Amino acid sequence: MTTKFYDRLSNDLTQLLENPIDHNVIIEVGEAPINQIFKAHSYILQSRSTYFKKRFNETLFNVKKLKIPNISVKVFNSIIKYIYGGTISLEKLESSIIFDLLIASFELDLDELVEHLQTHLVTNNASWLKLNFAQVIQKSYHKNFEIIQNFCNNIIAKNPDTIFESENLNSLPEDVLISIIKLDDLQLEEDKIWDYVIQWGRARNPNVPANLNEWTSDNFLTLKTTLKNCFPHIRYFNISSEQIIEKFYPYQQLFEPKLWSDINIKLLSHNKPISSTILPPRKIISSNLPTRTIRIPSNIISNEHALEILSWICRKETPYTESNPYEFKLLVRGSRDGFDVKNIYEICDKVSNTVIVLKVEGTGEIIGGYNPLEIRNNINRKYFYSKDSFVFSLKTENLKNSIISRVKDFNRAIYYYSSMQYLDFGSALNLRDNLKAQKNSYYGILNYEKPIHSNEDVFSVEEFEIFKISPLK
């Protein structure tokens, strides 16, 4: 039997890192002014990472000097401790730092750490992954990121509009798009998948005419070349004859002659054999699959946040999880319409059932409130009655669970004072003046059940948005 003294070994090697006797490597990490020098030992680094082994083979000096500007000091500090001591502590790290740590670990060929960090993020930081879905999907489509990819694919398969109706579709790398359209359980009609693939391809070739009738043979050849790796994953023989005529015929020059012939044979005689590969139909969960779901037009909150807010509005005991029965119509966005409270009164005058969300400057907090009443411009110093208003603080990487605080003094639920640029939810959330330029807004505790913030701090915002909430028709 072999006795393994790993704890002592880890501690001794960590001490060697903290007091780098006989070091022969100097690593400059980060970019000035936030950079730092680490002193290390080449034998330890290259025995733990093929990245360093390759780098050291490129350097012939006795003392090797490396620069790694694309990894932050905070991230590399965790990595070097893992390399020396085999330990990693994630409890006090923000989700964004853990994700950066994952990307850096991949770049440094630390496969064991890559797997561990993926599992940790999916298990403990799923909300952050969903909120930052575009960033995650852009950076994580590598063969070593199978755990994160499965997480993303599961979301996309069930909610394809997450990516196909987003502004990020056209910027997806080809391998990411292919991995998505290969999914057997992608809950999207095949003709719509075709539409999105064509949209992606046309976006890659902005010089082709917008009007298809003006296309030349060269235009079709250009698009065919762009999409050649995507086409094998379209399930051509699972599209109705009507959709073939509507969607395929305008683009028939994109098809290889044999495939185009087989599509037409199947169109005319469904049972006649063909030589082209027939992919199986996708596993659609419901035959009544809606053609599209509602995507929240927000730069602050995720669909998950929106469903949580809707659950509070409807006072549901079981929260909404996927199906969104309401529309979020964007009325005001600070970066678009200005940050003065007076703009809220002017744009939203006589509009009821609104939700305001605010991203607090410097902390990343997402706070806000639901106002069922009409917003009233030219009303000065007056409280209004409501039994249904509430304020909230939403779950983020720094807040494990969302907080909702409902009104308890119904007569003092909402306070309007437009000429002074005051808009208050009782005294629980008080919006003042220019929300971005001035740090005059503040949290309170009166008139609502509980505070949504531990301190009655003043704050300014990085961004804010107001939505009109309406049932889908």
Disulfide bonds with the S-S distance in Angstrom:
none
